[in-house]
């Protein structure tokens, strides 16, 4: 039940930054962080589906766009173009959590290539915990 709640949370997050027209998703924001979060939401839905279907090789591809978006987010942070909804004065802590998250994400990709379900489950749990930690601290 906890996992289902988390999936619903991420779905709600993605819908808050998307609009639908003619069946296609269109981003309504230019904020690189929000774009990254929407892509991350999609990648997480794919991750859960891949685990449930035991299609571990299907995990990696969905995170490629997240990686590209992360680079744009980092650039925007360096330029001072990102403002966190809450605790913006703690941007360094945000960056630390983000780095920890993406390090774990790299471990997830490696585990998926090795088809190590136990490791995938462990890392997925850590990733979701980091998402929640970050949202509690930095998101309204």
Secondary structure, DSSP 8 states (H G I E B T S, - for coil): -HHHHHHHHHHHHHHHTEEEETTEEEE----HHHHHHHHHHHHHHHHHHHHHTT-GGGTTGGGHHHHHHHHHHHHHHHTT----SS-GGGHHHHHHHHHHHHHHHHHHHHHHHTT-HHHHHHHHHHHHHHHHHHHHHH--
